[in-house]
Amino acid sequence: MNIKASLILALAACIMLVGVAAANQENPEAGSTWLTAALFHLGPGYNSVSGSLSVGDTADYWRQSNAASSVSVMLYLDPTSKSNGGIAQMYEGNSAHSFMQRVQKGNDVCSDTYLNYAPVYVTMTPAGLGDYTFTVRRY
């Protein structure tokens, strides 16, 4: 094998490694921690947010962008994501992140619908879920 062929082969291997590394990064539209949570608007009515969880993307974090509190909220998850094992969980407040609701096939929990402390956070799991849409109803 000549030097030119060796360089081309090495370059191709580097490109493939970069592609694999990029595929395992956090979903660009959502945050990967409480502190980096991506913003969504929580207006009156139904507020839908779409994202995607790849194999290396362990969780997506979302936070409402407006300071709505003293309102009632309800969390929903699209049926495909729910049947594929998706879990949407909603929390309130910046420091304690008090649990409010979970939507999961066979394990829904709705312990709190009243938002005492803004903002609302929604987390999506598990890794490898693929495309999802959750909806927060503010009423």
C-alpha positions in Angstrom: 0.0 0.0 0.0 1.5 3.4 -1.0 1.6 6.4 1.3 -1.3 8.2 -0.5 -3.6 5.1 0.0 -2.5 4.9 3.7 -3.3 8.6 4.3 -6.8 8.2 2.7 -7.5 5.2 4.8 -6.4 7.0 8.0 -8.5 10.0 7.1 -11.6 7.8 6.5 -11.0 6.1 9.9 -10.9 9.5 11.6 -14.1 10.7 9.9 -15.9 7.6 11.1 -14.7 8.0 14.7 -15.8 11.6 14.7 -19.2 10.5 13.3 -19.6 7.9 16.1 -18.6 10.5 18.8 -21.1 13.0 17.4 -23.9 10.5 17.4 -23.4 9.9 21.1 -23.6 13.6 22.1 -26.5 15.2 24.0 -29.5 16.1 21.9 -28.7 19.6 20.7 -32.2 21.0 21.3 -32.5 19.9 24.9 -30.3 20.4 28.0 -28.4 17.5 29.7 -28.7 18.7 33.3 -31.0 20.8 35.5 -28.6 23.8 34.9 -28.5 23.5 31.1 -32.2 22.7 30.6 -33.5 24.0 27.3 -36.4 26.5 27.4 -40.0 26.1 26.4 -42.9 28.5 26.8 -45.7 27.6 29.1 -48.7 29.6 27.9 -52.4 29.0 28.6 -53.7 25.8 27.0 -51.6 23.0 25.5 -47.8 23.5 25.1 -46.1 20.8 23.1 -42.3 20.2 22.9 -40.5 17.7 20.6 -37.1 16.2 21.0 -35.1 13.0 20.4 -33.1 10.7 22.7 -30.3 8.8 21.0 -28.5 5.8 22.4 -25.8 7.9 24.1 -28.2 10.6 25.2 -29.2 9.6 28.8 -31.8 12.3 29.5 -33.3 15.5 28.1 -34.1 18.4 30.4 -36.5 21.2 29.6 -37.5 24.3 31.6 -40.3 26.8 31.1 -39.1 30.2 29.9 -41.7 32.3 31.5 -42.3 32.7 35.2 -45.9 31.3 35.4 -46.8 30.0 38.9 -50.0 29.7 40.9 -51.6 27.8 37.9 -52.7 24.2 37.3 -50.6 22.0 35.0 -50.9 18.5 33.5 -48.3 16.5 31.7 -48.9 14.3 28.6 -46.7 12.1 26.4 -47.3 11.1 22.9 -48.7 7.5 22.6 -45.8 6.2 20.5 -43.1 7.3 23.0 -45.2 6.0 25.9 -45.6 2.6 24.3 -41.8 2.5 23.4 -41.0 2.9 27.1 -40.7 6.7 27.3 -40.8 8.4 30.6 -41.8 12.1 31.1 -41.5 13.6 34.6 -42.4 17.1 35.7 -40.9 19.0 38.6 -41.4 22.5 40.0 -39.0 25.1 41.5 -35.4 26.0 40.9 -33.7 24.6 44.0 -35.7 21.6 45.4 -37.1 20.3 42.0 -40.2 18.9 43.8 -41.7 16.0 41.9 -45.2 16.7 40.4 -46.1 14.1 37.8 -44.8 11.1 35.8 -46.2 9.8 32.5 -45.0 6.2 31.8 -46.8 3.1 30.4 -48.4 1.3 33.3 -46.9 3.7 35.9 -48.5 7.2 35.6 -48.3 9.3 38.8 -50.1 12.6 39.3 -49.4 13.7 42.8 -49.5 17.4 42.2 -51.2 19.6 39.5 -50.8 23.0 41.1 -47.6 24.9 40.3 -46.6 26.6 43.5 -43.1 27.6 42.5 -41.9 28.4 38.9 -40.3 27.2 36.8 -41.7 23.9 35.6 -39.1 21.3 34.5 -39.7 18.3 32.4 -37.2 15.4 32.0 -37.4 12.8 29.3 -35.8 9.3 29.5 -34.6 6.6 28.6 -31.5 6.7 26.3 -32.3 5.5 22.8 -36.0 6.4 23.0 -35.9 8.3 19.7 -38.3 11.1 18.8 -40.8 12.2 21.4 -43.3 14.9 22.1 -44.5 15.9 25.5 -47.3 18.4 26.2 -47.9 20.5 29.3 -51.4 21.8 29.7 -51.7 25.0 31.7 -55.2 25.8 32.9 
